[in-house]
Amino acid sequence: MSESFFRNINVGLIIRIIGFLLIVEGVFMLTALPFTYLYCGPNCLAIPISAAITIAFGAWGWLSNRKASKQVGKREGYIIVTFSWLFISLFGSLPFIISGEIPNFTDAFFETMSGFTTTGATILTDIESMPKDLLYWRSMTHWMGGMGVIVLSVAILPILGIGGMQLFMAEMSGITYDKLHPRITATAKRLWGIYVILTALLTGALYVGEMDFFDAINHAFSTMATGGFSTRNDSIAAFGPITHYTIILFMILAGTNFTLHYFALHGQFKKVFANQEFKAYLLVIIIVTLIIASGLVINKHFPIEQSIRDALFTVVSILTTTGFVSSDYLSWPGMLWMLVFALMFIGGSAGSTGGGMKIIRQLLLIKNSWMELRRAIHPNAVLPVKFNGKSVPQDIIYKVMAFFLMYILIFGMATILISSLGYDFETSIGASIASLGNIGPGIGMVGPVDNYAFLM
């Protein structure tokens, strides 16, 4: 990175905002206290001690730089977003370390970073033996990271006199972001409001179904964040069909652009179903589910309902990068689990909590490739790439192509690196794409019924 990038960086403001984010994290950490005292008792101090340390460090960063300029530029925005994930994961690992449940710092940091980034990869071999307040905090890291703690802060920072536009632009995924309101603060509040409403609805649905309140709220956090952490060793396979179908529905909602949820809540359904990314999203789910379900009926002789449910759950879980497991897809015929592996390179919708490359980028790449073929035949024709009826600027196409190239290069380099450590090729490519796309389960030794504890 060039020296000019760091010139005139507002370091004081960066420390101040990261301090504020640590205060927010500490407050969210305290929400685990009811589970601490209900299931563990007043002598379990890992959560309150960790929250106190986190809030104290955050308060120091916030108060010691209160005279810093309140102007957030693009450079400060990207630096804040990058380092905020590092610091909130660092302090977020304290409950696991202080409690002694994950005494190794590397393992605790891995688990926490996996939580905040909604990757869902775990090093835990016996999840059900963990204290419930730590399991709750583990799921909470998903929920905070799902919509983005930065987006939450954007809704609050302007009240404190700090603009949040650059933070919002640096944090939001996808090609562009959609402003639901002229003020960026109002947009952030609307996004978080939808997120909270859907989480509450899912918690209620799971509680009415087959789960107690603890399991319901934890799985609601993981589902809406498309994270994949479960309170059970068998993940969602520990529950029945009602839970499977409920979570399938909300995984689909979580992987949908939240702007479309806003339109739907306001009765603007034409905007929802006219969206090309949303239509492609549903089409991929339907086609791949039918292919896999047919294969399971023909090759594994599964009942039709079970085949459709297992196929649909797995397709939605992997496509949205949630990573929940209802069946071992690696036990399916090779052609079927290869389809599942291919889904790992797609991802959810832009503006959703899903990870991966995003469907909108895939669509633009396909559209641009088709247009390049037409331009070769008609070199003098003006053939713009269009998305949702609007021409896409060429610089956006270049950014998408650059992103795709970097994504594949990182995937390739990570595969080579993991292979060089002595792991087989399937495990290497599985761990690489599962981590890069925030999916969690991959193939090989990091398959749906395995974990990442063996990595040293």
C-alpha positions as CSV (number, residue, x, y, z in Angstrom):
1,M,0.0,0.0,0.0
2,S,1.5,3.4,-1.0
3,E,2.8,5.9,1.5
4,S,0.3,8.5,0.3
5,F,-2.5,6.4,1.5
6,F,-1.5,6.8,5.1
7,R,-0.7,10.5,4.8
8,N,-3.0,12.7,6.9
9,I,-4.9,9.8,8.2
10,N,-7.2,10.8,11.1
11,V,-5.8,8.2,13.6
12,G,-7.6,9.7,16.6
13,L,-11.0,9.3,15.0
14,I,-10.1,5.7,13.9
15,I,-9.3,4.8,17.5
16,R,-12.3,6.7,18.8
17,I,-14.8,4.8,16.5
18,I,-13.2,1.4,17.2
19,G,-13.4,2.3,20.9
20,F,-17.1,3.0,20.4
21,L,-17.6,-0.3,18.6
22,L,-15.9,-2.1,21.5
23,I,-18.4,-0.5,23.9
24,V,-21.2,-1.7,21.7
25,E,-19.7,-5.2,21.7
26,G,-19.4,-5.2,25.5
27,V,-23.0,-4.2,25.9
28,F,-24.1,-7.0,23.6
29,M,-21.9,-9.3,25.6
30,L,-23.8,-8.5,28.7
31,T,-27.1,-9.8,27.1
32,A,-25.7,-13.3,27.9
33,L,-25.9,-12.6,31.6
34,P,-29.5,-14.1,32.0
35,F,-28.2,-17.4,30.6
36,T,-25.1,-17.2,32.8
37,Y,-27.2,-16.9,36.0
38,L,-30.0,-19.2,34.8
39,Y,-27.8,-22.1,33.8
40,C,-24.5,-21.5,35.5
41,G,-25.0,-19.4,38.6
42,P,-23.4,-16.2,40.0
43,N,-20.0,-17.8,40.3
44,C,-19.5,-18.0,36.5
45,L,-17.7,-14.7,35.8
46,A,-16.3,-15.2,32.3
47,I,-19.0,-13.1,30.6
48,P,-19.1,-10.1,33.1
49,I,-15.3,-10.0,33.3
50,S,-15.0,-10.1,29.5
51,A,-17.7,-7.4,29.1
52,A,-16.0,-5.2,31.7
53,I,-12.6,-5.4,30.0
54,T,-14.1,-4.8,26.5
55,I,-16.1,-1.8,27.7
56,A,-13.1,-0.4,29.6
57,F,-10.8,-0.5,26.6
58,G,-13.5,0.9,24.4
59,A,-14.2,3.7,26.8
60,W,-10.5,4.5,26.8
61,G,-10.3,4.7,23.0
62,W,-13.5,6.7,22.8
63,L,-12.8,9.3,25.6
64,S,-9.0,9.7,25.0
65,N,-9.7,10.9,21.4
66,R,-12.8,13.0,22.0
67,K,-11.0,16.0,20.5
68,A,-10.2,14.3,17.2
69,S,-11.8,15.6,14.0
70,K,-15.2,14.1,13.4
71,Q,-14.8,13.9,9.6
72,V,-14.7,10.3,8.2
73,G,-13.0,10.1,4.8
74,K,-12.9,7.1,2.5
75,R,-9.5,6.0,3.8
76,E,-10.6,6.2,7.4
77,G,-13.8,4.3,6.5
78,Y,-11.9,1.3,5.0
79,I,-9.3,1.3,7.8
80,I,-12.0,1.4,10.5
81,V,-14.0,-1.5,8.9
82,T,-10.8,-3.6,8.5
83,F,-9.5,-3.1,12.0
84,S,-12.9,-3.2,13.7
85,W,-13.4,-6.8,12.7
86,L,-9.9,-7.6,14.1
87,F,-10.5,-5.9,17.4
88,I,-14.1,-7.0,18.0
89,S,-12.9,-10.6,17.3
90,L,-9.9,-10.2,19.6
91,F,-12.1,-9.0,22.6
92,G,-14.9,-11.3,21.6
93,S,-12.7,-14.3,22.3
94,L,-12.2,-13.3,25.9
95,P,-15.2,-15.3,27.3
96,F,-13.9,-18.5,25.8
97,I,-10.4,-17.9,27.1
98,I,-11.3,-16.6,30.6
99,S,-13.8,-19.5,31.1
100,G,-11.1,-22.0,30.1
101,E,-13.5,-23.7,27.7
102,I,-11.2,-22.8,24.8
103,P,-8.0,-22.0,26.6
104,N,-5.9,-21.9,23.4
105,F,-5.8,-18.3,22.1
106,T,-5.6,-19.3,18.4
107,D,-8.6,-21.6,18.8
108,A,-10.6,-19.0,20.6
109,F,-9.7,-16.3,18.1
110,F,-10.6,-18.7,15.2
111,E,-14.0,-19.5,16.7
112,T,-14.8,-15.8,17.4
113,M,-13.6,-14.6,14.0
114,S,-15.6,-17.4,12.4
115,G,-18.6,-16.1,14.3
116,F,-18.3,-12.4,13.5
117,T,-17.6,-13.1,9.8
118,T,-20.6,-15.5,9.8
119,T,-18.3,-18.2,8.4
120,G,-19.6,-20.8,10.8
121,A,-16.4,-22.9,10.8
122,T,-15.9,-24.4,14.3
123,I,-13.1,-26.1,16.2
124,L,-15.5,-27.4,18.8
125,T,-15.9,-31.2,18.9
126,D,-18.6,-31.4,21.6
127,I,-20.8,-28.3,21.3
128,E,-23.4,-29.5,23.7
129,S,-20.9,-29.7,26.5
130,M,-20.2,-25.9,26.3
131,P,-21.8,-23.6,28.9
132,K,-25.0,-22.1,27.6
133,D,-24.0,-18.5,28.1
134,L,-20.9,-19.1,25.9
135,L,-23.1,-20.8,23.3
136,Y,-25.4,-17.8,23.3
137,W,-22.4,-15.4,23.0
138,R,-21.1,-17.6,20.1
139,S,-24.4,-17.2,18.3
140,M,-24.5,-13.5,19.2
141,T,-21.2,-13.0,17.3
142,H,-23.1,-14.3,14.3
143,W,-26.0,-11.9,14.7
144,M,-23.8,-8.9,15.3
145,G,-21.6,-9.7,12.3
146,G,-24.5,-10.6,10.0
147,M,-25.9,-7.2,9.3
148,G,-22.6,-5.7,10.3
149,V,-21.8,-4.0,13.6
150,I,-20.6,-1.1,11.4
151,V,-24.1,-0.6,9.9
152,L,-25.4,-0.5,13.5
153,S,-22.9,2.1,14.4
154,V,-23.9,4.2,11.4
155,A,-27.3,4.5,12.9
156,I,-25.9,5.9,16.1
157,L,-22.7,7.8,15.2
158,P,-24.5,10.8,13.6
159,I,-26.2,11.4,17.0
160,L,-22.7,11.7,18.4
161,G,-21.7,14.2,15.7
162,I,-19.8,11.8,13.5
163,G,-20.8,11.1,9.9
164,G,-21.2,7.5,8.9
165,M,-21.5,7.6,5.1
166,Q,-18.0,6.3,4.4
167,L,-18.4,3.5,7.0
168,F,-21.6,2.4,5.4
169,M,-20.0,2.4,1.9
170,A,-17.0,0.5,3.1
171,E,-19.1,-2.1,5.0
172,M,-22.0,-2.9,2.6
173,S,-21.4,-5.8,0.3
174,G,-22.3,-6.2,-3.3
175,I,-21.9,-3.9,-6.4
176,T,-23.8,-1.0,-5.0
177,Y,-26.0,-0.3,-2.0
178,D,-29.6,0.9,-2.2
179,K,-30.5,4.0,-0.1
180,L,-34.0,3.5,1.3
181,H,-33.9,7.0,2.6
182,P,-32.0,10.2,1.6
183,R,-30.2,10.1,5.0
184,I,-27.8,7.2,5.4
185,T,-28.6,6.9,9.1
186,A,-32.3,6.3,8.3
187,T,-31.2,3.6,5.8
188,A,-29.1,1.8,8.4
189,K,-32.0,2.0,10.9
190,R,-34.4,0.5,8.4
191,L,-32.0,-2.3,7.6
192,W,-31.5,-3.2,11.2
193,G,-35.2,-2.9,11.9
194,I,-36.0,-5.5,9.3
195,Y,-33.2,-7.7,10.6
196,V,-34.6,-7.5,14.2
197,I,-38.2,-8.2,13.0
198,L,-37.2,-11.2,11.0
199,T,-35.1,-12.6,13.9
200,A,-37.9,-12.1,16.3
201,L,-40.4,-13.9,13.9
202,L,-38.0,-16.8,13.5
203,T,-37.4,-17.1,17.2
204,G,-41.2,-17.3,17.8
205,A,-41.7,-19.8,15.0
206,L,-38.9,-22.1,16.2
207,Y,-40.2,-21.9,19.8
208,V,-43.7,-22.7,18.8
209,G,-42.3,-25.7,16.8
210,E,-39.7,-28.1,18.2
211,M,-37.2,-26.0,20.2
212,D,-37.1,-24.5,23.6
213,F,-36.4,-20.8,23.9
214,F,-32.6,-21.1,24.2
215,D,-32.3,-23.2,21.1
216,A,-34.8,-21.0,19.3
217,I,-33.0,-17.7,19.8
218,N,-29.6,-19.2,19.1
219,H,-30.7,-20.7,15.8
220,A,-32.6,-17.6,14.9
221,F,-29.4,-15.5,15.4
222,S,-27.4,-18.0,13.2
223,T,-30.1,-18.3,10.5
224,M,-30.7,-14.6,9.9
225,A,-26.9,-13.9,10.0
226,T,-26.4,-16.9,7.5
227,G,-23.8,-18.0,10.0
228,G,-24.5,-21.7,10.8
229,F,-23.4,-22.1,14.4
230,S,-25.8,-24.5,16.2
231,T,-26.3,-25.5,19.8
232,R,-26.4,-29.1,18.8
233,N,-23.6,-31.5,17.7
234,D,-25.8,-32.7,14.9
235,S,-26.7,-29.2,13.8
236,I,-30.3,-29.0,12.3
237,A,-30.3,-32.8,11.8
238,A,-31.1,-33.0,15.5
239,F,-34.6,-31.6,14.8
240,G,-37.5,-32.7,12.7
241,P,-39.1,-31.6,9.4
242,I,-41.1,-28.7,10.9
243,T,-37.8,-27.1,12.0
244,H,-36.2,-27.9,8.7
245,Y,-38.9,-26.2,6.6
246,T,-39.0,-23.2,9.0
247,I,-35.3,-22.6,8.7
248,I,-35.3,-23.1,5.0
249,L,-37.8,-20.3,4.6
250,F,-35.8,-17.9,6.8
251,M,-32.5,-18.8,5.2
252,I,-34.1,-17.8,1.8
253,L,-35.2,-14.5,3.4
254,A,-31.8,-13.9,4.9
255,G,-30.1,-14.5,1.5
256,T,-32.4,-12.0,-0.2
257,N,-31.5,-8.3,-0.6
258,F,-32.9,-6.5,2.4
259,T,-34.0,-3.7,0.2
260,L,-36.5,-6.1,-1.3
261,H,-37.8,-6.9,2.2
262,Y,-38.4,-3.2,2.7
263,F,-40.3,-3.0,-0.6
264,A,-42.4,-6.0,0.3
265,L,-43.3,-4.6,3.7
266,H,-44.5,-1.5,1.9
267,G,-46.6,-3.5,-0.6
268,Q,-44.3,-2.9,-3.6
269,F,-44.3,-6.5,-4.7
270,K,-43.7,-5.6,-8.4
271,K,-40.3,-4.3,-7.5
272,V,-39.5,-7.5,-5.7
273,F,-40.5,-9.9,-8.4
274,A,-39.1,-7.7,-11.2
275,N,-35.6,-7.8,-9.7
276,Q,-33.3,-10.0,-11.9
277,E,-31.1,-11.0,-9.1
278,F,-34.0,-12.2,-7.0
279,K,-35.4,-14.2,-9.9
280,A,-32.0,-15.8,-10.6
281,Y,-31.7,-16.6,-6.9
282,L,-35.0,-18.5,-6.8
283,L,-34.3,-20.1,-10.1
284,V,-31.0,-21.6,-8.9
285,I,-32.6,-22.9,-5.8
286,I,-35.5,-24.6,-7.7
287,I,-33.4,-26.1,-10.5
288,V,-30.6,-27.5,-8.3
289,T,-33.0,-28.8,-5.7
290,L,-35.0,-30.7,-8.3
291,I,-31.8,-32.2,-9.8
292,I,-30.5,-33.3,-6.4
293,A,-33.9,-34.5,-5.2
294,S,-34.3,-36.6,-8.3
295,G,-30.9,-38.1,-7.9
296,L,-31.6,-39.0,-4.3
297,V,-34.8,-40.8,-5.2
298,I,-33.2,-42.7,-8.1
299,N,-29.8,-43.5,-6.6
300,K,-30.4,-43.6,-2.8
301,H,-34.0,-44.7,-2.9
302,F,-35.0,-42.0,-0.4
303,P,-38.7,-41.2,0.1
304,I,-39.8,-38.3,-2.1
305,E,-40.5,-35.9,0.7
306,Q,-37.2,-36.6,2.4
307,S,-35.3,-36.2,-0.8
308,I,-36.9,-32.9,-1.6
309,R,-36.4,-31.7,2.0
310,D,-32.7,-32.7,2.2
311,A,-32.0,-31.4,-1.2
312,L,-33.8,-28.1,-0.6
313,F,-32.2,-27.5,2.8
314,T,-28.7,-28.3,1.6
315,V,-29.0,-26.1,-1.5
316,V,-30.4,-23.1,0.4
317,S,-27.9,-23.6,3.2
318,I,-24.9,-23.6,0.9
319,L,-26.1,-21.0,-1.6
320,T,-26.9,-18.5,1.2
321,T,-23.6,-19.5,2.9
322,T,-25.5,-20.3,6.1
323,G,-23.8,-23.7,6.5
324,F,-26.4,-25.5,8.6
325,V,-26.5,-29.3,8.1
326,S,-29.5,-31.5,7.9
327,S,-27.8,-34.4,6.1
328,D,-24.3,-35.5,5.0
329,Y,-24.2,-34.4,1.4
330,L,-20.8,-36.1,0.9
331,S,-22.6,-39.5,1.3
332,W,-24.6,-38.7,-1.8
333,P,-23.5,-39.8,-5.3
334,G,-20.5,-37.8,-6.5
335,M,-22.4,-35.9,-9.2
336,L,-24.8,-34.6,-6.6
337,W,-22.3,-33.3,-4.0
338,M,-20.3,-31.8,-6.8
339,L,-23.4,-29.6,-7.6
340,V,-23.4,-28.6,-3.9
341,F,-19.7,-27.7,-4.2
342,A,-20.4,-25.6,-7.3
343,L,-23.0,-23.6,-5.3
344,M,-20.2,-22.6,-2.9
345,F,-18.8,-20.3,-5.7
346,I,-22.1,-18.4,-6.1
347,G,-23.3,-17.0,-2.7
348,G,-26.3,-15.0,-1.7
349,S,-27.8,-11.8,-3.0
350,A,-26.1,-8.4,-2.7
351,G,-27.4,-6.4,0.3
352,S,-28.2,-9.7,2.1
353,T,-26.4,-11.2,5.1
354,G,-25.2,-14.0,2.8
355,G,-21.6,-14.2,1.8
356,G,-19.8,-15.6,-1.2
357,M,-19.3,-13.9,-4.6
358,K,-22.9,-12.7,-4.8
359,I,-25.4,-13.6,-7.5
360,I,-25.4,-10.1,-9.0
361,R,-21.7,-10.4,-9.9
362,Q,-22.3,-13.8,-11.5
363,L,-25.2,-12.3,-13.5
364,L,-23.1,-9.3,-14.7
365,L,-20.3,-11.6,-15.7
366,I,-22.6,-13.8,-17.7
367,K,-24.3,-10.8,-19.3
368,N,-21.0,-9.2,-20.2
369,S,-19.7,-12.4,-21.7
370,W,-22.8,-12.7,-23.9
371,M,-22.4,-9.1,-25.0
372,E,-18.8,-9.6,-25.9
373,L,-19.8,-12.5,-28.2
374,R,-22.4,-10.2,-29.8
375,R,-19.9,-7.4,-30.1
376,A,-17.5,-9.8,-31.9
377,I,-20.2,-10.4,-34.5
378,H,-21.4,-6.8,-34.6
379,P,-18.3,-4.7,-33.9
380,N,-20.0,-1.4,-34.6
381,A,-23.1,-2.0,-32.5
382,V,-23.7,-0.3,-29.2
383,L,-24.5,-3.1,-26.8
384,P,-24.6,-2.1,-23.2
385,V,-24.9,-4.6,-20.3
386,K,-28.3,-4.0,-18.7
387,F,-29.5,-5.0,-15.2
388,N,-33.0,-4.5,-14.1
389,G,-33.7,-2.5,-17.3
390,K,-30.8,0.0,-16.7
391,S,-27.4,0.1,-18.4
392,V,-24.5,-0.8,-16.2
393,P,-21.5,1.6,-16.4
394,Q,-18.4,0.0,-17.8
395,D,-16.4,0.8,-14.8
396,I,-18.8,-1.4,-12.7
397,I,-18.2,-4.2,-15.1
398,Y,-14.4,-3.8,-14.7
399,K,-14.8,-3.9,-10.9
400,V,-16.8,-7.1,-11.1
401,M,-14.2,-8.7,-13.4
402,A,-11.4,-7.6,-11.1
403,F,-13.3,-8.9,-8.0
404,F,-13.9,-12.2,-9.7
405,L,-10.2,-12.5,-10.7
406,M,-9.0,-11.7,-7.2
407,Y,-11.6,-14.1,-5.7
408,I,-10.3,-17.0,-7.8
409,L,-6.7,-16.1,-7.2
410,I,-7.1,-16.0,-3.5
411,F,-9.0,-19.3,-3.7
412,G,-6.1,-20.8,-5.7
413,M,-3.4,-19.5,-3.4
414,A,-5.2,-20.6,-0.3
415,T,-5.7,-24.1,-1.8
416,I,-2.0,-24.3,-2.5
417,L,-1.1,-23.1,1.0
418,I,-3.3,-25.6,2.7
419,S,-2.1,-28.4,0.5
420,S,1.5,-27.5,1.3
421,L,0.7,-28.2,5.0
422,G,0.1,-31.8,4.1
423,Y,-3.6,-32.0,3.6
424,D,-5.3,-33.7,0.7
425,F,-6.6,-31.9,-2.3
426,E,-10.3,-32.2,-1.5
427,T,-9.8,-30.9,2.0
428,S,-7.6,-28.0,0.7
429,I,-10.2,-26.8,-1.9
430,G,-13.0,-27.4,0.5
431,A,-11.5,-25.4,3.4
432,S,-10.4,-22.7,1.0
433,I,-13.8,-22.0,-0.6
434,A,-15.7,-22.6,2.6
435,S,-13.6,-20.0,4.4
436,L,-13.4,-17.5,1.5
437,G,-17.2,-17.7,0.9
438,N,-18.1,-17.7,4.7
439,I,-19.9,-21.0,4.3
440,G,-18.4,-23.2,7.1
441,P,-18.7,-26.8,5.8
442,G,-16.8,-27.7,2.7
443,I,-15.7,-31.1,1.3
444,G,-13.0,-33.5,2.4
445,M,-12.0,-33.4,6.0
446,V,-14.1,-30.2,6.5
447,G,-17.3,-31.8,5.3
448,P,-20.8,-31.3,6.8
449,V,-20.2,-33.8,9.6
450,D,-16.7,-32.7,10.4
451,N,-15.1,-29.5,11.9
452,Y,-11.8,-27.6,11.7
453,A,-10.3,-28.8,15.0
454,F,-7.7,-31.0,13.2
455,L,-6.0,-27.9,11.6
456,M,-2.8,-27.1,13.4
